[in-house]
Amino acid sequence: MGLRICDDVFLHEDTCHVYVLRDRDTRQAVLVDFGSGDVLDRLGEFGVDRVTDVLVTHHHRDQVQGLARAVAAGIRIWVPPVEADLIARVDEHWRTRPLDNDYDVRQDRYSLLEQVPVTGTVAEYRTERYGAFDVYTHPLPGHTVGSVGYFVDIGGRRLAFTGDLVHGEGRVWSLAATQWAYTGFHETAGMEGVAATVLSSMQVLEREPELLLPSHGDIVTDPPAAVARARRALQELLDMRRRTPWDPEGKLRDPWREVTPHLLRNTTSMANSYALLSDHGTALLLDFGYDLTTGLAGGGDRSSRRPLLASIEALRRRHGVDRVEVALPTHYHDDHVAGFNLLREVHGTQVYSPSHIAPVLRSPERWDLPCLWYDPIPVDRELAPGGAPLRWREYEIGVHELPGHTLYAAAYSFTADGRSVIATGDQQSTEWEPGIRPELLNYQYRNRFRIDDFVHSAELYRKLRPELMISGHWAPFEVGDDYLDMLLAEGERLARLHRELLPRDVDLGAEGFAARIDPYRSAVPPGGTVSLEAAVRNPFPRRETAEVTLCVPDGWDAEPALRQVELPPSGEAAVRFLLRVPRAAAAAERRRVAVDLTVGRMRLGQQAEALVSVR
C-alpha cells in the first residue's frame, strides 16, 4: 500500500509521486499528477472505487505519461493554463518544434509522445472545487515556465502539492530544467528558472502550508527550513553569473517605485507597467505584460510565455489599493498586454482601449503582425483618440494616436500630483543626454511603420509639453525643450533618409507591400466558405485601376475569379472574395492563399498571403 500522509491523503510511488485525495463517504478520489497510470490498478488499497479528477502540476512525461488511461476511464483531466498545448495539442508541438540551429534549451521536448484530450485548465490564483475538495491553484514557475502548485486544507492541515519546485528537504529535482533560455540580456539570463524557483518558493511559504508534497523526494515537514536551504544555494548559484547580488525580497515584496506619490512604476515587469492611484483606494494600470519576470524562455510557443499577478498583491499590501479597476494598453504587443485577461479573471479589471488598437486585441488571428498575444483580449470600452479625455476617478486622461513603433499604438497624457505626464509605450528610448547621438527611434517595418510617423509623434509632444515621459523599457524621463527639439530633428532625418533611399516613382510605403489580406488566419471545415478582404494600395500619385486575383490551392474555388477596383492617387481600397473549400478537402493546417495584384500597367504579383486551415 502507498504511504499514508494524513487522513485520506496517500502517496503512490510511480514515475513520480502520485497523490491520492480520498473522499471516504463516496469512496471517490482526486489525484495530483498521474505518472504511468498504474495507480488505477491499486485503488482498492486506498479505499477508493473511482477517480473523478486528475490535477496536473506540469507537462513533463514523468507526471503525465499514462494520461491516456485516465481518458479511457472517463476521468476529468485538469492542466496548467500555459502548458495545455503541451498535453492536448502536443502532436502539433512535435511537428513544429524547431530542431535545427536550435537555441531553445527548455525541456519542452520532455512532453507526451502522443496528445490526449483534457477537460480544461485550472484557474490560477483562485479556489475551485474538484471532486470533493476545494483546491487553490498558484503559479509556481521554476522547474517549467508553466508549473502550478495546489493547496488543499484537509483535517485542519494545509497541504501544498508543489510538483518539482523542490525536492525533499531543500534540494531541486533538476537544475537543467530551470535553464529556460540559451543566453540573453536579462539580469538573470541563463538562470531564469533558478530565479523563478526562489520567488515561487517564497510565495509557497506565504500560504503557510504545514507540509510540502513534492513530485520527487521526501515529504517536507518543515517548509521554511527546506525553502531556506534551497534558497541559499540557488541564490549563490545565481549570483555567480551576475556582477551584483540579486534581490528576490525586493522583487516580491516591494516591486513598485514612486514616480510621483500617485504614479508608481513596476520594476519587476517586462515591459514597464505603471499604476495610477486614486484617492478612492483603486488603481488604473498603464500596460501589464510579464509581471515578476525573471527573463523570457526561449521559443515563442504558448508554453514559453506566462503572465503572473504577484505585483498586484504588493499594490494592495503596500499601497492600499483595494482594486485595479482599469487597464489601458499603449499598444497590442504581448509584453504590454499579456496579463490583461488574468487581471480580468482574478480581479475583475476592465480593459479600455483606443479604438484603433481594440480590433487587434479582440481578434489577434486576423492580423499579420509581430508580437501578438495568443488569446483574444475582450475590450470593455473603446476610446476615441483625439476625442474627449477619458475621465477615471479624479483624473482626465488624454488619448492620442502614436504611430511609429507600431501603427496600432497610443499615448496617454494626464496630470499626477501636479506634474504633466505622457505615457508613450515603446515609441522611443528616453536614455538620452544632450550632445550624445541618440539610439532612440524604435521602428519595426512589420509593425506597419510609416515614413513620417516619428515627425508626427514629435509634433504631438511639442503640443502637449509634458514634464515627465514614461515608457515601456526605460526609466521615467524629465522632458525638456532640447529633448523635444532633438526628437523632431531625428524624426525629420529618418523621413528624409527613407525618401532618399526608396524608389521615387513607385511608393509602396516603408513596409514595402501593396496589399494585405484580412483575416490573416482562419479555419474552415471541408465544404465550408470564408470571406477574405484584400486591401490594396495605389503606389502611384495618379488614379489607377487595380486588378486583383485570389490565388488558391488546387481544387479550391474563389468568387469572383478577378476583381477590378479604382484606386485614388496614393490611396487604398478593399475588395472581397468568397473562398470555397471542397467537401473532399483533407484536414490540413495553414494552406496558403494569396492576392495577385496589378496596378495600372505594373504587375506586382502575389503581394499578400493568408493562411487557411481545414479542420
C-alpha positions in Angstrom: 0.0 0.0 0.0 1.2 3.6 -0.7 2.3 5.9 2.1 -0.4 7.5 4.2 0.3 11.2 4.5 -2.6 12.1 6.8 -6.3 11.3 7.0 -7.5 10.5 3.4 -4.3 11.6 1.6 -1.9 8.9 0.3 1.3 8.8 -1.8 1.6 6.2 -4.6 5.1 5.7 -5.9 5.3 5.7 -9.7 7.4 7.6 -12.3 6.6 10.5 -10.0 4.7 10.7 -6.7 1.0 10.4 -7.4 -1.0 11.8 -4.5 -4.5 10.3 -3.8 -7.0 12.6 -2.1 -9.8 10.3 -0.9 -13.4 11.2 0.0 -14.3 8.3 2.3 -18.0 9.0 2.2 -18.2 8.3 -1.6 -15.0 6.3 -2.0 -14.0 8.6 -4.8 -10.7 10.3 -5.2 -8.9 13.2 -6.8 -5.3 12.6 -7.9 -2.4 15.1 -8.1 -0.3 14.1 -11.1 -0.7 10.7 -12.8 2.6 9.1 -13.6 2.2 5.9 -15.7 -1.4 5.5 -14.5 -0.8 2.2 -12.6 -2.4 3.9 -9.6 -5.7 2.9 -11.2 -4.8 -0.8 -10.6 -4.3 -0.1 -6.9 -7.3 2.0 -5.9 -8.6 -0.7 -3.6 -5.5 -0.3 -1.4 -6.6 3.3 -0.7 -10.2 2.5 -0.1 -11.2 4.1 -3.4 -13.6 2.8 -6.0 -13.3 5.6 -8.6 -11.1 8.6 -9.5 -13.1 11.7 -10.6 -10.3 14.2 -11.4 -6.6 14.4 -12.1 -4.8 17.7 -11.3 -1.5 18.1 -13.3 1.3 20.2 -11.9 3.4 20.4 -15.1 3.7 18.7 -18.5 6.8 16.5 -18.1 6.3 12.9 -19.1 7.1 11.5 -15.7 4.0 13.3 -14.4 1.6 12.5 -17.3 2.8 9.7 -19.5 -0.2 7.5 -18.6 -2.9 10.1 -19.1 -4.4 8.1 -22.0 -5.6 5.6 -19.3 -7.3 8.4 -17.4 -9.1 9.4 -20.6 -10.2 5.9 -21.2 -11.6 5.6 -17.7 -13.6 8.8 -18.1 -11.6 10.8 -15.5 -11.6 14.6 -15.8 -8.1 16.0 -16.5 -7.1 19.5 -15.5 -3.8 21.0 -16.6 -1.9 24.3 -16.1 -3.1 27.0 -18.5 0.2 27.8 -20.0 1.0 24.1 -20.7 -2.3 22.9 -22.1 -0.9 22.8 -25.7 1.9 20.5 -24.5 -0.6 17.9 -23.4 -3.8 18.4 -25.6 -2.0 19.6 -28.8 1.4 18.1 -28.3 1.3 16.5 -31.8 1.4 20.0 -33.3 4.3 20.9 -30.9 6.3 17.9 -32.1 5.5 18.8 -35.7 6.6 22.4 -35.5 9.2 22.5 -32.8 12.5 23.7 -34.3 15.4 21.3 -34.1 18.0 22.7 -36.5 20.1 25.6 -35.3 18.2 25.3 -32.1 18.9 27.8 -29.3 15.8 26.9 -27.2 17.1 24.9 -24.3 13.9 24.4 -22.3 12.8 20.8 -21.6 9.7 21.2 -23.7 10.6 18.0 -25.5 10.1 16.1 -22.3 6.5 16.0 -23.2 3.9 13.4 -24.1 4.7 11.3 -27.2 1.0 11.4 -28.2 -1.5 14.1 -27.2 -4.5 13.4 -25.0 -7.7 15.5 -24.6 -8.1 17.4 -21.4 -11.2 18.6 -19.6 -9.9 22.1 -19.0 -7.3 24.3 -17.4 -7.0 25.1 -13.7 -8.0 28.6 -12.5 -4.8 30.3 -11.2 -4.9 32.5 -8.1 -8.4 31.1 -7.2 -10.1 28.2 -5.3 -12.2 25.8 -7.3 -14.0 22.6 -6.4 -12.5 19.4 -7.9 -14.4 16.3 -6.8 -15.0 16.6 -3.1 -12.1 19.1 -2.5 -11.6 22.8 -2.6 -8.3 23.4 -4.2 -6.4 26.7 -4.5 -4.1 26.9 -7.5 -1.0 29.1 -7.6 1.5 29.6 -10.4 4.9 28.1 -9.4 7.3 28.7 -12.4 10.8 27.3 -11.9 11.1 23.7 -13.0 9.0 24.7 -16.0 7.6 28.0 -17.1 4.0 26.9 -16.6 4.2 24.8 -13.4 1.5 25.2 -10.8 1.0 24.2 -7.2 -2.1 23.1 -5.4 -3.1 24.0 -1.9 -5.7 21.9 0.0 -6.9 22.2 3.6 -7.7 18.7 4.9 -8.3 17.8 8.6 -7.2 21.2 9.8 -3.8 20.9 7.9 -2.8 22.9 4.8 -1.0 20.7 2.3 0.9 22.1 -0.7 1.4 19.9 -3.7 4.4 21.6 -5.3 5.4 19.4 -8.3 9.1 19.6 -9.0 9.6 23.0 -7.4 11.6 21.5 -4.5 12.9 18.0 -3.8 12.8 16.8 -0.3 14.4 18.9 2.4 15.7 21.8 0.4 17.0 20.5 -3.0 15.6 20.6 -6.5 14.9 17.7 -8.8 16.7 19.2 -11.8 18.8 22.2 -12.4 18.9 21.6 -16.1 15.1 22.1 -16.2 15.5 25.6 -14.8 17.5 26.9 -17.7 14.9 28.4 -19.9 17.0 30.3 -22.4 20.4 29.8 -24.0 21.6 33.3 -23.3 20.3 36.8 -23.2 20.5 40.3 -21.7 18.1 40.0 -18.8 19.6 40.3 -15.3 19.1 36.5 -14.8 20.0 35.4 -18.3 20.5 31.6 -18.5 19.2 31.3 -14.9 15.6 32.3 -15.5 14.2 29.2 -13.8 16.6 29.3 -10.9 15.4 32.8 -10.1 11.8 31.8 -10.6 12.3 28.9 -8.2 13.4 31.2 -5.5 10.5 33.5 -6.0 7.9 30.7 -6.3 9.3 29.0 -3.1 8.9 32.3 -1.2 5.3 32.6 -2.4 4.6 29.0 -1.3 5.6 30.0 2.3 3.3 33.0 2.2 0.3 30.5 2.2 1.7 28.8 5.3 1.4 25.1 4.4 2.2 22.5 7.1 3.6 20.0 4.5 5.1 20.3 1.1 4.3 17.3 -1.1 6.8 17.2 -4.0 6.7 15.1 -7.1 10.0 13.5 -6.1 11.8 13.2 -2.8 10.7 13.0 0.8 7.7 14.9 2.2 8.8 18.2 3.5 7.7 18.6 7.1 9.5 21.9 7.8 8.7 24.1 4.8 10.5 27.3 6.0 13.7 25.3 6.7 13.6 23.5 3.4 13.0 26.6 1.4 15.7 28.5 3.2 18.3 25.8 2.5 17.4 25.6 -1.2 17.2 29.4 -1.5 20.7 29.9 -0.1 22.3 27.6 -2.6 20.2 28.8 -5.5 21.0 32.4 -4.7 24.7 31.7 -4.6 24.5 29.8 -7.9 22.6 32.7 -9.4 25.0 35.4 -8.1 27.9 33.5 -9.7 26.6 34.7 -13.1 25.9 38.3 -12.0 28.0 41.3 -11.2 25.8 42.4 -8.4 23.8 40.3 -5.9 20.2 39.6 -6.9 17.4 40.8 -4.5 14.4 38.5 -4.5 12.9 40.1 -1.5 12.7 43.4 -3.2 11.2 42.0 -6.4 8.5 40.1 -4.5 7.8 42.4 -1.5 8.3 45.9 -3.0 8.1 45.9 -6.8 6.7 49.4 -7.1 8.8 52.6 -7.2 7.3 56.0 -6.9 7.4 58.3 -9.9 5.1 60.7 -8.2 3.1 59.9 -5.0 0.1 58.7 -7.1 2.1 57.3 -10.1 4.1 54.1 -9.5 6.4 52.1 -11.8 6.5 48.3 -11.6 10.2 47.4 -11.6 9.6 43.6 -12.0 7.6 43.7 -15.2 8.5 43.5 -18.8 7.6 45.8 -20.3 7.2 48.6 -17.7 3.8 48.8 -16.3 2.6 51.8 -14.3 -0.1 52.2 -11.7 -2.1 55.4 -11.4 -3.6 55.6 -7.9 -6.8 57.3 -7.0 -7.7 58.6 -3.6 -10.6 56.1 -3.5 -8.2 53.2 -3.0 -8.4 52.0 -6.6 -5.8 51.9 -9.4 -5.6 52.2 -13.2 -2.8 50.3 -14.9 -0.9 51.5 -18.0 0.1 48.2 -19.7 0.5 44.9 -17.9 2.7 42.3 -19.6 5.0 39.9 -17.9 4.9 40.6 -14.2 7.6 39.4 -11.8 9.6 38.3 -14.8 12.9 36.5 -14.4 13.5 36.6 -18.1 11.7 35.0 -21.1 12.2 31.4 -22.1 13.5 30.5 -25.5 10.9 30.0 -28.3 7.7 31.7 -29.0 5.1 29.0 -28.3 2.4 29.4 -25.8 4.2 27.4 -23.1 7.2 29.9 -23.2 5.2 32.9 -22.1 3.5 33.3 -18.8 1.7 36.2 -17.2 1.7 36.5 -13.4 0.0 38.8 -10.8 2.5 39.0 -7.9 2.8 42.8 -8.1 -1.0 43.3 -7.7 -0.8 41.8 -4.2 2.1 44.1 -3.4 0.0 47.0 -4.7 -2.7 46.1 -2.2 -0.4 45.4 0.7 2.0 48.3 0.4 -0.1 51.0 -1.3 -3.6 50.4 0.0 -5.2 49.5 -3.4 -8.4 47.6 -3.0 -9.0 47.0 -6.7 -7.4 47.5 -10.1 -10.3 48.9 -11.9 -9.0 49.6 -15.4 -6.1 48.6 -17.6 -5.0 50.7 -20.7 -2.7 49.4 -23.4 -0.2 51.7 -25.1 -0.2 49.0 -27.9 -1.0 45.4 -28.5 2.4 43.8 -28.1 2.5 40.8 -25.8 4.9 42.3 -23.3 2.4 45.1 -22.7 -0.9 43.1 -22.6 -0.1 39.5 -21.6 -1.6 39.9 -18.1 -4.8 41.7 -19.1 -7.0 38.5 -19.3 -5.7 37.3 -16.0 -6.4 40.7 -14.4 -9.9 40.4 -15.6 -10.5 36.8 -14.4 -9.0 37.3 -11.0 -9.6 40.9 -10.1 -12.5 42.0 -12.4 -10.3 44.6 -14.1 -11.9 46.2 -17.2 -9.9 46.8 -20.3 -10.3 50.2 -22.0 -8.6 50.5 -25.4 -8.2 53.2 -28.1 -10.5 52.3 -31.0 -7.7 51.6 -33.4 -6.0 49.1 -31.1 -9.1 47.3 -29.9 -9.6 45.1 -33.1 -6.1 43.7 -32.7 -6.7 42.8 -29.1 -10.1 41.2 -29.8 -9.1 39.2 -32.8 -5.3 38.6 -33.0 -5.7 35.8 -35.5 -7.0 38.3 -38.1 -3.8 40.3 -38.2 -0.4 39.8 -39.8 1.6 41.5 -37.1 4.5 40.5 -34.9 4.3 40.2 -31.1 0.6 39.3 -30.9 -0.7 37.8 -27.7 -2.0 34.2 -28.2 -5.6 34.8 -26.9 -8.3 37.3 -27.7 -8.5 40.1 -25.1 -12.0 41.5 -24.6 -12.3 45.3 -24.6 -15.0 46.8 -22.3 -14.8 50.3 -23.6 -13.3 51.9 -26.8 -11.7 55.3 -26.6 -11.6 57.8 -29.4 -8.1 59.1 -30.0 -8.1 62.9 -30.1 -11.7 63.0 -28.7 -12.9 63.8 -25.2 -10.5 62.8 -22.5 -11.2 59.6 -20.5 -12.5 60.5 -17.0 -11.4 58.0 -14.5 -11.9 58.9 -10.8 -10.3 62.3 -10.3 -8.2 62.1 -13.5 -8.7 63.3 -17.0 -6.6 61.2 -19.4 -6.0 62.3 -23.0 -5.9 59.6 -25.6 -3.7 60.2 -28.7 -2.7 58.1 -31.7 1.0 57.4 -31.6 2.1 55.5 -34.8 5.8 54.7 -35.2 6.9 51.8 -33.2 3.6 50.2 -34.4 0.7 51.7 -36.3 -1.6 50.5 -33.6 -0.3 52.4 -30.6 -1.4 55.3 -28.4 0.0 57.9 -26.0 -1.8 58.9 -22.8 -1.5 62.4 -21.2 -2.6 63.2 -17.7 -1.5 65.2 -14.6 -0.4 63.3 -11.5 0.5 65.2 -8.3 0.7 68.5 -10.2 3.0 67.1 -12.9 2.1 66.6 -16.5 2.9 63.1 -17.8 2.8 61.4 -21.1 2.9 57.6 -21.4 4.5 56.6 -24.8 4.9 52.8 -24.8 7.8 51.8 -26.9 7.9 54.7 -29.3 11.4 55.8 -28.4 14.1 55.5 -25.8 14.4 58.1 -23.0 18.0 57.3 -22.4 19.5 60.5 -23.8 21.8 63.3 -22.9 22.4 66.5 -24.9 25.3 66.2 -27.2 25.2 62.4 -27.4 24.0 60.7 -30.5 20.6 59.1 -29.6 19.7 55.5 -30.1 16.1 56.0 -29.7 13.8 55.7 -32.7 12.2 52.3 -32.2 10.6 51.4 -35.5 9.8 48.0 -37.0 8.6 47.7 -40.6 6.3 44.7 -39.9 4.5 46.9 -37.3 3.4 49.0 -40.3 5.8 51.8 -39.8 5.1 54.9 -42.0 7.8 57.3 -43.1 6.5 60.4 -41.2 5.4 58.7 -38.0 8.2 60.0 -35.8 7.7 63.5 -37.1 4.1 63.4 -36.1 4.9 62.0 -32.6 7.5 64.7 -32.0 4.9 67.3 -33.0 2.4 65.8 -30.6 4.9 66.0 -27.7 5.7 69.7 -28.6 2.0 70.4 -28.5 1.4 68.7 -25.1 4.6 69.8 -23.5 4.8 67.1 -20.8 7.1 67.4 -17.8 7.6 63.6 -17.5 7.7 60.9 -20.1 7.1 57.3 -19.0 7.9 54.5 -21.5 7.9 50.8 -22.0 11.5 49.8 -21.4 13.3 52.8 -20.0 13.3 54.9 -16.8 10.9 57.9 -16.4 12.4 60.9 -18.0 12.3 64.7 -17.3 11.3 66.2 -20.6 13.0 69.5 -21.7 12.9 71.6 -24.9 16.2 70.2 -26.0 14.8 66.7 -26.0 11.7 67.7 -27.9 13.7 69.6 -30.5 16.0 66.5 -30.9 13.0 64.2 -31.4 11.6 66.4 -34.2 15.0 66.7 -35.9 15.6 62.9 -35.7 12.1 62.2 -37.0 12.6 64.5 -39.9 16.0 63.0 -40.6 14.5 59.5 -40.6 11.8 60.5 -43.0 14.4 62.2 -45.3 16.6 59.2 -45.5 13.7 56.9 -46.3 12.7 59.2 -49.2 16.2 59.4 -50.4 16.6 55.6 -50.4 13.2 54.3 -51.6 12.0 54.4 -55.2 10.8 57.8 -56.3 8.2 56.7 -58.9 6.7 53.7 -57.0 5.6 54.3 -53.5 5.0 51.0 -51.6 5.4 52.7 -48.2 8.0 51.9 -45.7 6.7 48.4 -45.3 7.2 47.6 -49.0 3.9 45.9 -49.9 0.8 47.0 -51.8 -1.7 44.5 -50.4 -2.7 42.6 -47.3 -5.5 40.1 -46.5 -8.0 40.1 -43.6 -8.2 37.7 -41.8 -4.6 36.5 -42.0 -5.5 33.2 -40.2 -8.8 31.4 -40.5 -10.2 27.9 -40.1 -12.8 26.3 -42.4 -14.4 22.9 -42.4 -14.4 20.7 -45.5 -17.1 22.2 -47.8 -17.1 25.5 -45.9 -16.5 29.0 -47.0 -14.7 32.0 -45.7 -14.8 35.7 -46.7 -11.5 37.3 -47.3 -10.9 41.0 -47.8 -7.9 42.3 -49.7 -6.8 45.9 -49.0 -4.8 47.1 -52.0 -2.6 50.2 -52.3 -2.0 52.5 -55.2 1.7 53.1 -55.4 1.3 56.0 -57.9 0.3 59.6 -57.4 -2.4 59.3 -60.0 -5.7 57.5 -60.3 -5.2 53.9 -61.4 -7.3 50.7 -61.9 -6.2 47.6 -59.9 -6.8 44.0 -61.0 -6.9 41.6 -58.0 -6.9 37.8 -58.3 -7.1 35.4 -55.4 -4.6 32.5 -55.8 -5.9 29.3 -54.1 -4.8 25.7 -53.6 -5.7 23.2 -56.4 -9.3 22.2 -56.3 -10.4 25.2 -54.2 -12.6 28.0 -55.6 -12.6 31.8 -55.3 -15.5 34.0 -56.3 -15.1 36.1 -58.2 -12.0 35.0 -60.1 -11.0 38.6 -60.7 -11.9 41.9 -59.2 -11.2 45.4 -60.6 -11.2 48.4 -58.4 -10.5 52.1 -59.0 -7.8 53.5 -56.7 -7.4 57.2 -55.8 -3.9 58.7 -56.1 -1.7 57.1 -53.4 -4.8 55.7 -51.9 -6.3 52.3 -50.8 -9.4 50.3 -51.5 -10.7 47.0 -50.3 -12.2 44.1 -52.3 -13.8 40.9 -51.1 -13.6 37.3 -52.2 -15.6 34.3 -51.1 -13.3 31.3 -50.7 -14.8 27.8 -51.0 -13.1 24.7 -49.7 -14.2 21.5 -51.4 -16.1 18.8 -49.4 -13.4 16.3 -50.2 -10.6 18.5 -48.8 -8.4 16.7 -46.3 -7.7 18.3 -42.9 -4.6 20.4 -43.2 -3.0 23.3 -41.3 -2.1 26.6 -42.9 -2.9 26.2 -46.5 -1.7 29.3 -48.4 -3.8 31.7 -50.4 -2.6 35.0 -51.9 -3.7 38.0 -53.9 -2.0 38.7 -57.2 -2.0 42.4 -57.9 -1.6 44.6 -61.0 -2.0 48.3 -60.6 -2.2 50.2 -63.9 0.5 48.7 -66.1 2.6 47.4 -63.2 2.4 43.7 -62.4 3.3 43.4 -58.7 2.5 39.7 -58.4 1.5 37.9 -55.3 1.7 40.7 -52.8 0.0 39.3 -49.8 -0.8 35.9 -48.4 -3.2 34.4 -45.8 -3.3 31.1 -44.0 -6.4 28.9 -44.1 -6.6 25.7 -42.0 -9.1 22.9 -42.9 -10.4 21.4 -39.7 
